[in-house]
C-alpha cells in the first residue's frame, strides 16, 4: 500500500514523477501510483513560508549523493544540508533524517493540492501529543477512472517531541495549532492539448502542518507514517503490526530482502534486469533512470 518516492515534477500522470534529469526535489510522497498520490512531506531548515508551495520549499540535489537500492533510498537536500533516508514495510514509511548544521528545522506535511496524478483535498490533522499526529485526506480528480474519491487515513510518529505544530491553509499561516481542516474546493486546470483535445486536471488549495524542531549538527530525527484506506484505528494497527520499534536498519534489511526476492522472481520469469539504467523496481518505491546499487 505504501509506495514512497521523491518527486521532481508535477506533470499530468506524474510525467515520471522522479525524472533523472531534474535538479530539484519538490517533496517525498507516500503514495505514488498511476491514479493515486498524496501525503507529501518535506524536511526543511531555516525560515520557510509553506503557503508559497513546493517552489518555495524545494531543494537542489545531486545524484552523486544519492543511493537507490531495493527497499531503501538516500539523498542529500543541499538547500537544507540534510540527509534523508527512507525505507518501508507494506503499510508503513520510515524516514531517518540527519542534520549537518545547527538550525531550526521544520517537517512539512502537505495535504492539499495537485500531486502528479490526483489531487489532495479536505485534509484533516490532529495533534495527539508532542510526537504524534493523526488525520486523513481525500484523493480525488482521477483522469482515467476508479472511485471519484478515496479517503486515506494516516498516523505519524516521531522519535522526538516537536516544539510546536504550525499550519497553513491557502495563503494563511496558522501558528501553534492543535488541529487543522483543509479546504474542500476544487478548481479545473487545463494543462496540455493533444490532437485538439485538451487534457484537464483538478487542483486544490495547499494546506498542511509544520512540526518545528531545534536541531544541532549531527542530530538525527526518525519519523514513521502508517496508512489505511478504512480508518484511523486500522492505520494505528498497521503501525503496531509492522513497525512497533525505531530500528531503521532492521526495517531496511527486511525491505531489501523482499525487494531482492522480487527482482529474482522477475529474472526467473524471463524479465531482463538492467542494473545500469532504465526502470528500477524498488520494494515500495519506483525510480526511473536511477542507478541500482547492490551494496
N, C-alpha and C positions, 0 to 999 in steps of 0.2 A: 504493500500500500504506500509506503514512503518511497519517494523517488527524488532524491536531492541532487542539486546541481547548481553551480554558479551560473548566472546568466549574464550575457554581454549584449543582448539585443532584445527588442520587444516587438518584432515584426509579427504579422499575422501567422498563425500556426507555428509560432516560435521562430521561424526562419532559421532553424538550427538551435536557437536558444543560447547555446555556447558556441561561438564562432572562433576558430583558431586564430584568425587574423585580427580579431578585436584587441584593443589595448586597455579597456576598462571593464571592471566588474561592477554591475549595477546592483547586485544583491545575490542572495542564496535562497532559492525556492525549495520548499519541502515537497511540493507536488509538481511533477514535470511530466505530464502525459500529453498526448496529441490533442485531446479535448478536455484536459483537466490541469489546472495550475493553481498555485496560491501559497499562502503562508510564507511571505518573503521576509527574510531577516538580513540585517547588515550591521556588523560591528564597526563602530566609529570611535574616534577620539577627538578632543577639542570641541569647539562650538559648531554645531550643525543645526540648521533650521530644516526640520523634516517636511514642512509644508511646501518646500520647493521641489520635493520629489527626488527621484533617483539621479537626476542630472546634478543635484547638489551633493548627494551623499556617495556617489560612485567613486571608485578608486582605480588608478592605474595598477597594472600588474605585469609580470614578466613570466614567460614560460620557463625561464632559467630557474625561477624559484618555485616551480610547480611540479607536483608529483600526482599522477593519476594511476592508481592500482586497483585491482578488484577489491571493492568494499572500502576504499579509502581515497581521500583527496586532500591535498595540502596546497596552500597558496599564500603568498605574502602580499598584503594590501599596502602598497607603497605610500599612499596618502596618510594612512593611519599607523604605519610602522608596526603592523600587527600580523602575526601568523594565524591563519585559520585552518584548522584540521577538522575533517568530518568523516564519520563512519556511521553505519546504520544497522538496525535489525529490520525485521519485516514491517514494523509499525512505529519504530522509534528512530529519530535522527539524533545523533550525538556529536556535539561540537566541543573542541578544545581550542581555546584562544590563548595566545601568548603575546603579551605586550612588551615592546622593546624600549619604550620611553615612559617616563613618569608624567602622566597627563590624566585629566578627567576622561572617562570613557562612557559611551552610551551604546547600548544594544537596541537597535531599531527593529520593531516588529510591525511590518506594513500589512494591513488587512483590507486595503481598498484600492481599486483601480485595475486597469488592464495589465495582464501579465503574460503576454506572448501567445496564449491560446484561448483563455477565458478571462472573465472579469470577477474580481472580488468585490462583494457588496455586503452591507448590513453586518459589518464586523462588530463583535462584542467581546470585551475583555474585562475580567475582574481580577483584582489583586487578592490572592488568598492569604499570603503573608509576604515577608520581605524577600523571599526567594522563589515564590510560586505564583503563576498566573494560570487562568483557565478561560476558555472562551470558544467562539465559533465565528464562522463567516459563511456567506453564500457564494458558491461558484456558479456563475451563470454566463450567458452570452455565447453558448456553443454554436459554431457556424455549421457543423456537419452532423447534427442530430444528437441523440442522447437526451436525458432529462433536462427540462428547462432550468431547473435549479438543483444543485447538490449542496446539502449543508455539511460542512466539515467542522467537527469538534476537535479541540486540542487542549492539551495541558503542557505547560512549560515549567521546568525546574532548573534552578541554578545551584551550584555548589557553594556559593557565597551570597550573603544578603546584599541587595542593592540599596542604595541610599534613598532613592526616590523613584516613583513611577510618574513620568510625564506623558502627555498625549498630544495628538494633533487631529484636527478634523477640518478637511478642506484647507482654508487659508488661516486657520486659527490655531495657535498653540495653547495647550491646556496644562498648566504646571501643577504638579503634586496632586494627582488624582488617584482614586481607588477603582474607578470603573470608567468604561468608555463604550459608547454606542455610536457606530459609524453611520453615515447617511445611506439611504436606500435608493436614491435616484440614480438612473442610468441615462446616458446620452449616446446617440448614434454617431459614429465617426466613419467617414469614407476614407479608405486608405489607398486603394490602387484599382486600376481598370485593366481587365483582360478581354480583348476582342469585343469591346463595347459594353462589357458587364462590369459594374463596379462592385468590388468586394467591400463589405462594411463590417464593423465590429462595434461592440458596446464598451463604453468607458464608464468609470465611476469615480467620484472624488476620492482622493487619498485620505486614509485615516489609519491611525495606529497608536502604538505606545512606545516609549523610550525608557529604558532602565538605566539609571545613572550609577556609575562607579567611580572610585578614585583608584587608579592602578599605578603601581610602581614598575619601573623597568624590570623585566624578568618575571612578573606576576602572570599566573595562569587563571583562567576562568573557564569552567565547564558548564555546558548547557545541554539539556535533553528536551526533545519535543516529541510527544506521542499524539497520534491522531486516531479518530474513529469517525465513521460515517453514520453512526447511530446515536451516540450520546456522550456527554462528558464522563459519565460513570465508566463507560467502556474504554474511553481514552485513558482514564486512570488505571483501569485493569490491564490495558495493553502495556503501559509503562511498568507496572509492577511485575507482570509476567515475563517481559522480555528484557528489562534493563533496570533492575532494582538496586543498582550499585553505581559507583563512579569510576570504575576501572575502564578507561577509554581503550587501552591497548588490548584488553581481553575481548571487547566488542569488535575491535579492528581485526583481531586474529580470526574470530568466528566468521565475520563478514568475508574476509579473504578466502577462507576455506569454501564457503558457499559460492563465492564468485569463481574460484578456480574450478570447482566442480561443474559450474555452468559452462565455462569455457571448454572443459574436457568433453562435456556432453555434446557441445556444438561441433567439436572436432570429430567425435566418433560418428556423428550423423553426416559427416562429409562437408560441413561448412568450413571454408577457409578462414584461418585466423591470421591477419596481418599484424604483426607486432610493432610495425613502424608507424602506420598511419591509417586513415580511413576510420570506419566506425568501430569504436571500442566499447563493448558492453561491460558495465561495471555493476556489481550487485547493488541494486537500489539507486544507481546513478548512471547517467548516459552522457558520453562525451564524443563529439565528432572531431576527429583530427588530433586528439590528444595522444601523446606518446605513451605507450604502455610500459611501465617499469615493473620488472619482475623481482625487485629487491626484496 
